[in-house]
Amino acid sequence: MPTKPKQAPPRNCAACGTPLERKRIGARLEDFGVFTRRKYCDQACMARGMIREQVTRSAHAERAQRHRKDACERCGTTVGLQINHRDRDWGNDDPANLETVCGSCHMKGHWQEPGRLFTVVARTCSLCGQPHKGYGYCAYHYQRFKRAGYPANFGG
């Protein structure tokens, strides 16, 4: 005995607002699970619905790459070139705001600016204050850490 088609609550197309109905595929109705997940009435509405009003960061990066020069403006190298936004606003793609720099100059510039986002890692042994080798310990405490394990097992 054929089953009665399931009724879904009325829904509208996300792009044009027309009521959504289950499509007919030959003599059959569209699968109910597929219908409940569908947001648009056709491909044209789906294409309109996918257009974003705000431009994404990757689109801004692509626009900025068009203004990249052949050499770093600070040191003159031609390897590993990147685009730096002088005002630190990645949405400002004005050519006057863009600067072509190599990776090294780019990082140096960000490290030198006040209020930088990067933090300086402590480079001293957490037990004695000497310069550290690994895991935050000096050469002496690092060797003891490798042999004994947790630093509480050995004293200064």
C-alpha positions as CSV (number, residue, x, y, z in Angstrom):
1,M,0.0,0.0,0.0
2,P,1.5,3.4,-1.0
3,T,2.3,5.7,1.9
4,K,1.0,9.2,2.1
5,P,3.7,11.9,1.4
6,K,4.9,13.6,4.6
7,Q,3.9,17.2,5.1
8,A,6.6,19.7,6.0
9,P,5.9,23.0,7.7
10,P,5.6,25.8,5.1
11,R,9.0,27.3,4.2
12,N,10.2,30.1,1.9
13,C,13.2,30.4,-0.4
14,A,16.1,32.2,1.4
15,A,16.8,34.4,-1.6
16,C,13.5,35.3,-3.3
17,G,10.9,34.4,-0.6
18,T,8.7,32.1,-2.8
19,P,7.2,29.1,-0.9
20,L,9.3,25.9,-1.2
21,E,7.5,22.8,-2.5
22,R,8.8,19.3,-2.9
23,K,10.1,18.8,-6.5
24,R,8.8,16.0,-8.7
25,I,11.4,13.6,-10.1
26,G,9.6,11.6,-12.8
27,A,6.6,10.2,-11.0
28,R,8.1,10.4,-7.5
29,L,8.3,13.3,-5.0
30,E,11.7,14.6,-3.8
31,D,13.0,12.8,-0.8
32,F,11.6,14.3,2.4
33,G,15.1,14.6,4.0
34,V,16.5,16.4,1.0
35,F,13.5,18.7,0.9
36,T,13.8,19.7,4.6
37,R,17.5,20.6,4.1
38,R,16.9,22.7,1.0
39,K,17.0,26.5,1.4
40,Y,16.6,27.7,-2.2
41,C,14.0,27.1,-4.9
42,D,16.5,26.7,-7.7
43,Q,20.1,27.2,-8.7
44,A,19.7,30.9,-9.7
45,C,18.4,31.7,-6.2
46,M,21.1,29.7,-4.6
47,A,23.7,31.7,-6.6
48,R,22.1,35.0,-5.4
49,G,22.0,33.7,-1.8
50,M,25.7,32.8,-1.9
51,I,26.9,36.4,-2.7
52,R,28.3,38.0,0.4
53,E,27.8,41.6,1.2
54,Q,31.1,42.0,3.0
55,V,34.3,41.2,1.3
56,T,36.3,38.4,3.1
57,R,39.9,38.8,4.3
58,S,41.2,36.4,1.6
59,A,39.6,38.6,-1.1
60,H,41.4,41.7,0.4
61,A,44.7,39.8,0.4
62,E,44.2,38.9,-3.2
63,R,43.6,42.5,-4.1
64,A,46.6,43.6,-2.2
65,Q,48.8,41.1,-4.0
66,R,48.1,43.0,-7.3
67,H,50.2,45.9,-5.9
68,R,53.2,43.8,-4.9
69,K,56.5,45.1,-6.4
70,D,59.5,43.1,-7.6
71,A,61.7,43.8,-4.5
72,C,61.5,44.6,-0.8
73,E,61.1,48.3,-0.2
74,R,63.2,48.1,2.9
75,C,66.2,45.9,2.1
76,G,65.9,45.3,-1.7
77,T,65.7,41.4,-1.7
78,T,63.6,39.7,-4.2
79,V,62.9,36.5,-2.3
80,G,59.8,35.7,-0.1
81,L,58.0,39.0,-0.8
82,Q,54.8,39.9,1.2
83,I,52.4,42.8,1.4
84,N,52.4,44.9,4.6
85,H,49.5,47.2,5.5
86,R,51.1,50.3,7.0
87,D,48.1,51.2,9.1
88,R,47.6,47.5,10.2
89,D,44.1,47.5,8.7
90,W,43.8,44.5,6.3
91,G,40.6,46.0,4.8
92,N,42.4,49.1,3.6
93,D,43.7,48.2,0.1
94,D,44.7,51.7,-0.9
95,P,48.0,51.5,-2.8
96,A,49.5,54.2,-0.6
97,N,48.8,52.0,2.5
98,L,50.5,48.9,1.0
99,E,54.2,48.1,1.2
100,T,56.1,45.3,-0.4
101,V,58.5,43.7,2.1
102,C,60.3,40.4,2.5
103,G,59.3,38.0,5.3
104,S,62.2,39.1,7.5
105,C,61.5,42.8,7.2
106,H,57.8,42.2,7.7
107,M,58.4,40.4,11.0
108,K,61.0,42.9,12.2
109,G,58.5,45.7,11.5
110,H,55.8,44.0,13.6
111,W,58.2,43.3,16.5
112,Q,59.4,46.9,16.6
113,E,55.9,48.5,16.8
114,P,54.6,49.5,20.2
115,G,51.9,47.3,21.7
116,R,52.8,44.4,19.5
117,L,50.8,41.2,19.7
118,F,53.8,39.0,20.2
119,T,55.2,38.2,23.6
120,V,58.8,37.7,24.5
121,V,59.5,34.2,25.9
122,A,61.6,34.0,29.1
123,R,65.0,32.7,28.1
124,T,66.3,31.8,31.5
125,C,66.3,28.6,33.6
126,S,63.2,28.4,35.7
127,L,65.3,27.0,38.6
128,C,68.5,28.9,38.7
129,G,68.1,31.9,36.3
130,Q,71.0,30.9,33.9
131,P,70.4,31.0,30.1
132,H,68.1,28.1,29.2
133,K,68.8,25.2,26.8
134,G,65.5,23.4,26.6
135,Y,62.2,23.0,28.4
136,G,63.0,26.2,30.3
137,Y,66.1,24.8,32.1
138,C,69.9,25.7,31.8
139,A,72.3,23.0,30.5
140,Y,72.9,21.6,33.9
141,H,69.2,21.3,34.9
142,Y,68.2,20.2,31.4
143,Q,70.6,17.1,31.7
144,R,69.2,16.3,35.1
145,F,65.7,16.7,33.8
146,K,66.5,14.2,31.0
147,R,67.9,11.7,33.5
148,A,65.6,12.2,36.5
149,G,62.4,13.5,35.0
150,Y,60.2,16.0,36.8
151,P,62.3,18.9,38.3
152,A,61.0,18.3,41.8
153,N,63.1,15.1,41.9
154,F,66.3,17.1,42.0
155,G,67.2,20.2,43.9
156,G,69.1,23.3,42.6
